Amino acid sequence: MNITVLGTGNVGRVLAGKLLELGHDLAIGTRDPQATLARTDPDGMGNPPYRDWQQTHHEAQLLPFAQAGAFGNIVINAIGGDVALAALDAAGASSLAGKLLIDLALPLDFSHGMPPRLTIANTDSLGEQIQRTYPDARVVKTLNTTFCNVMVNPGLLAQQTNLFLAGDDTDAKTTAAGLVQQFGWPAHSLIDLGGIEAARACEMYMQLYFTLADRLGTFELNINIVTRNT
Ligand SMILES: NC(=O)c1ccc[n+]([C@@H]2O[C@H](COP(=O)([O-])OP(=O)(O)OC[C@H]3O[C@@H](n4cnc5c(N)ncnc54)[C@H](OP(=O)(O)O)[C@@H]3O)[C@@H](O)[C@H]2O)c1
């Protein structure tokens, strides 16, 4: 399948690498491919420049957001939450219309230290803002509740854990569920939280996630939901 990952950061690369491994045709969206390939310094998190990754992943096409948006039958939003709407605007509403748009971005503000604050919360979420802005896209919030290495390889963790899906379009959630199952998430590990409004819960969990990561000394952690014996 043709899949687009919007975002050249670490998360975009990890997802793109997995999608290539699975045999999908892939485009990665960026503002300016030449500028992205010209960077030689690590990013703010110490990740090597994008071009190092591209050198070992020749099959991935690096395209401007507009062309990348048009390429995929599925589009994955792996952009920083503060600029995600700008990137989607560049991808273009007509390119997103009718498509599954997997949103894993987080509206985080690190300027006050850890854990980050949410810039959208309680009565709204980034997932809902994206769905409102692109009513013809079929937005599914998923994958955002764990670290990118775990998103594409849940077996990294010592036990089976859960992944959540929120979105208004049932068929889109089924397609998203199929994709994450390719990543290794068993069907029974997936929890459908209902409509896109549940993106609030997925995003607000980040306060606990970052607090846990700080206390446990690792980002490679996730939720395992256990209910009473029946
Ligand atoms: N780290 C994790 O494991 C994890 C887990 C869950 C969720 N997330 C979320 O996943 C998303 C991606 O994370 P990341 O660390 O890979 O991303 P990142 O490095 O913050 O974002 C990289 C992308 O943002 C684009 N960008 C930056 N400024 C822009 C602007 N003004 N307009 C349009 N695009 C702009 C960059 O474009 P260029 O390519 O042009 O530079 C690049 O493609 C974030 O929302 C993050 O919160 C991360």
The ligand as a Gaussian input file, in Angstrom:
#p B3LYP/6-31G(d) Opt

LIG

0 1
 N        9.097000      10.455000      20.567000
 C        8.133000       9.560000      20.663000
 O        8.373000       8.371000      20.838000
 C        6.707000      10.017000      20.517000
 C        5.705000       9.239000      21.088000
 C        4.384000       9.634000      20.895000
 C        4.088000      10.750000      20.148000
 N        5.103000      11.505000      19.631000
 C        4.776000      12.660000      18.820000
 O        5.194000      12.374000      17.496000
 C        5.399000      13.613000      16.784000
 C        6.713000      13.547000      16.047000
 O        7.782000      13.568000      16.951000
 P        9.285000      13.862000      16.455000
 O       10.104000      14.003000      17.658000
 O        9.680000      12.906000      15.403000
 O        9.014000      15.221000      15.689000
 P        9.816000      16.541000      15.509000
 O       11.243000      16.200000      15.312000
 O        9.422000      17.501000      16.551000
 O        9.112000      17.045000      14.161000
 C        9.719000      16.916000      12.977000
 C        8.843000      17.401000      11.848000
 O        8.178000      18.636000      12.165000
 C        8.266000      19.459000      11.003000
 N        8.151000      20.889000      11.324000
 C        8.890000      21.603000      12.192000
 N        8.506000      22.912000      12.167000
 C        7.512000      22.996000      11.246000
 C        6.699000      24.065000      10.773000
 N        6.835000      25.308000      11.238000
 N        5.751000      23.782000       9.853000
 C        5.593000      22.525000       9.372000
 N        6.339000      21.477000       9.784000
 C        7.285000      21.704000      10.710000
 C        9.646000      19.153000      10.473000
 O        9.680000      19.548000       9.122000
 P       11.025000      19.389000       8.245000
 O       11.047000      17.958000       7.821000
 O       10.791000      20.333000       7.153000
 O       12.168000      19.758000       9.143000
 C        9.736000      17.652000      10.662000
 O        9.221000      16.964000       9.544000
 C        5.321000      14.707000      17.834000
 O        4.036000      15.312000      17.807000
 C        5.503000      13.958000      19.144000
 O        4.916000      14.603000      20.245000
 C        6.396000      11.168000      19.835000

